[in-house]
C-alpha cells in the first residue's frame, strides 16, 4: 500500500481512531510486550524490570506524509550509525512519556515542541537492551527547523510514510546474536538500512493503523 498525496487526511483519521489516547500503564505493557523477541517467540525471563524510554514518531504533514528519522553518530558506544527515532530514557524529572519524547527530540535534533502535535501512542516495545520504549506518534509541521547535536546525531532524513506503510517493504532478515539466529524486520530505503527497534515500531504502526 502506498499513500497518495491526498491520503494525508486518511492517515490523520486513522490515527485519531486507532492510536492509544494514553500510554499503557507499565504493568499492562509488560503483561504481553511487543518487542525484538516476538518474531522468534523467545521466552522472556520474569520478572521483567526494563528501563522506561520514549521515542517520538514524527510524521511530517507534507502533501505526501513523511516520517522523520535520524542517523546516530558514528562515534557513539552503542548503536552507532543506526537509524533511529528521536528519543531516549525517561528521566525522573520528566512529567510524562510525551514530555520525555519532546525533551529528547529537542536535545538530539533541536526539534522544538511548537512544531509537534501529539496524535497518540503505540504499544510499548521491549528491546533486547532492556528498555521498554513508548512510541509517541505526532504530526510535525513542515515548517520545522532543526539544530542537530553532533554528539548524538549525524543527520536526519525523511522517508515517505506510504513506503513504510507498504507491508511489501517489511523484509524479514536474520543474524546471529548471543549464540542464536534472530529474525527482525528491515526496511532498506535509498541506501539506508532501517532495522531493529526502529523497524519494529514502524511495523507496529502499520499493524495498528492499517492492519485488520
N, C-alpha and C positions, 0 to 999 in steps of 0.2 A: 504494500500500500504506500502510495506517495501522496503526501498532502499537496494539493494545488494551492496557489496563492489565495484563492477565495475560501480555503478551508480554515483560515485562522479563526473566524468566529466559531466554527465547529469544535476546534481544539478547546477554546475557552468554555464552550458549553459543556463539553465532556469533562473538563477539569472541574467545573462547578458541581457537576452531578456525581462524579466518581472518585475524586480525591477525598481523603480524610479531612474533615474540617479542623480536627485537632490531632496532635500526635498521639499515638497509643501510649498508655502507661507502660513502664518498663516491664512489669510483671506480665502484661498481655503480650508485649513484644517478644519476651523470652519464652513464652509458652510453646511457640512453634515458629521460630525465627526463619526468615528467608536469609540466604547467605551463600558463601562460597561452597558450603558443604552440600547444598541442595541437589545439584546435578548428579552427584555420586552417592547420595544417601549415606554420607559419612555420619556415624553416630556421634552425638555431642556429649562431652564429658560434663555431667552435672555435679554440683550446682554451677550454673553459668554466672560468671562475675565480670562481664565485659566493661570496658570504659566507655562512657557516653560520648558520642561525637555527632556532629551535624554538618550537612553539606547543603549548599544552595544549588538547586537545579534550575538555572536561569534560562528562560525561554524569551528570546528577543523577538518582540512582536513586529517584525517587518512584514512586508506584503506576503512573503513566504516565511513562516515562523522558523527561527534558527535557535539552536542550542549553543550556548556559550561555554566553552571548555578551556582548561588550562593545561599547559605542559610544564611539569615540575622541573625545577632547576637541576642541572646535571650533577652538581656537587653535593646534593643532599645525601645524607647517610641512608635514608630509607626511601624507596620508591622513586629514585632519581630518574628524571626523564619520562616518567609515566604521564599518561593523560588522566586528568582528574577534574572533579568539580571543586569550586572554591569551598573550603571547609576545614574542619579540624575538631579537636577535642572541645567538649563543652566545659567551660570553666565554672567554678563555684559562684563567681560573681555575675554570670550570665543570667538574665531574668527569665529566659525561656530558650527552647531549641531555636526558635526563629531569631532571637537576639544573638545567639551564638553563631548561626549561619551568616547573618548580616555582618557581625563583627569580623568573622574570618574573611568574608568577601572584601571587606574594606581593608583589612590588614594585608591580604595577599595581592589583590589586584586593584585596590583603590576604587571599588565599585560602591558608590555612596547609596545609602538606603533610600534616598529620594527618588532613585531610578527603579526601585524594587517594589512590586505589588504582590504580596503572597497570594497564592491560589489554593494551597492545601498541602497535604502531606501524603507520602507513600508509606508502605510498611517499612519498619526498621530493617536494616541489613546488617547481619553479623559477619564481620570479616575474619579471616584467618589470623589476623594480627590482634584479635580480641578487642575490637571496637564494635559497639552497637551504634551503627550510623543511622541517623534520622534524616531522610531527604526532605527538604522543603522546596516544593515546586513554586516558582514565582514567575510572573511576567516582568520583563525588563524593557524599559523604554529604549527605542532605537537610538535616542539621542544620548545614551550613556557615555560617560568618559571614564577612562581607566588611568591608574598610576601604579604600574607593577612593582612589587617588591622583588628585586632580582635575587635576593637570598632564598626565595621560595619558588618563584615562578619565572620561567624563561620566556614564555609568550602565551598569548591567548588566541583563540580562533573560534569561528562559528561553523557549525555543521547544520545543514537543512534538517529540520525536525522530521520531515517526511522520509528522508533517507534512513534516519534512525528508528522510525516507527514502522519500517518495512521489515516484516519478520524474515524475509529472504536475505536480509543483510546480517542477521543474527547467526553468525557462524559458531559452531562448536569446535574449539581447539583443545588440545591437551598438552600437558608437560609433567615431568616428574617433580614432585615436591615432597620433601621429607620421606623419601623412600617409596612413594606410591604415585601412580599416574593419576592426575586430577584433571577433570574437564572444566571448562569455563567458556563463557561467551566472549566473542571478539567481533568487532565491527570495524574492519580496516576502512579508512577513508582518506583518499588522496595522499598516500604515503604515511599516514599516521595510524598507529595501532591502538585502538580503543579496546581495552580488555579489563578483566578482573572486576573489582568492585564497581568501577565506573560503568562498565558494560552491563554488569548485573543489575545496577539501579536503572539503567536505561531500559533493559528488558522488563523490569518490574513496572516501569512507567507505561510501556506498551501494553502489558497484560492488564493493568488497572484501567487504562482508558479505552483500549481497542479490543481487548480480549472478550470472549463470550461470557 
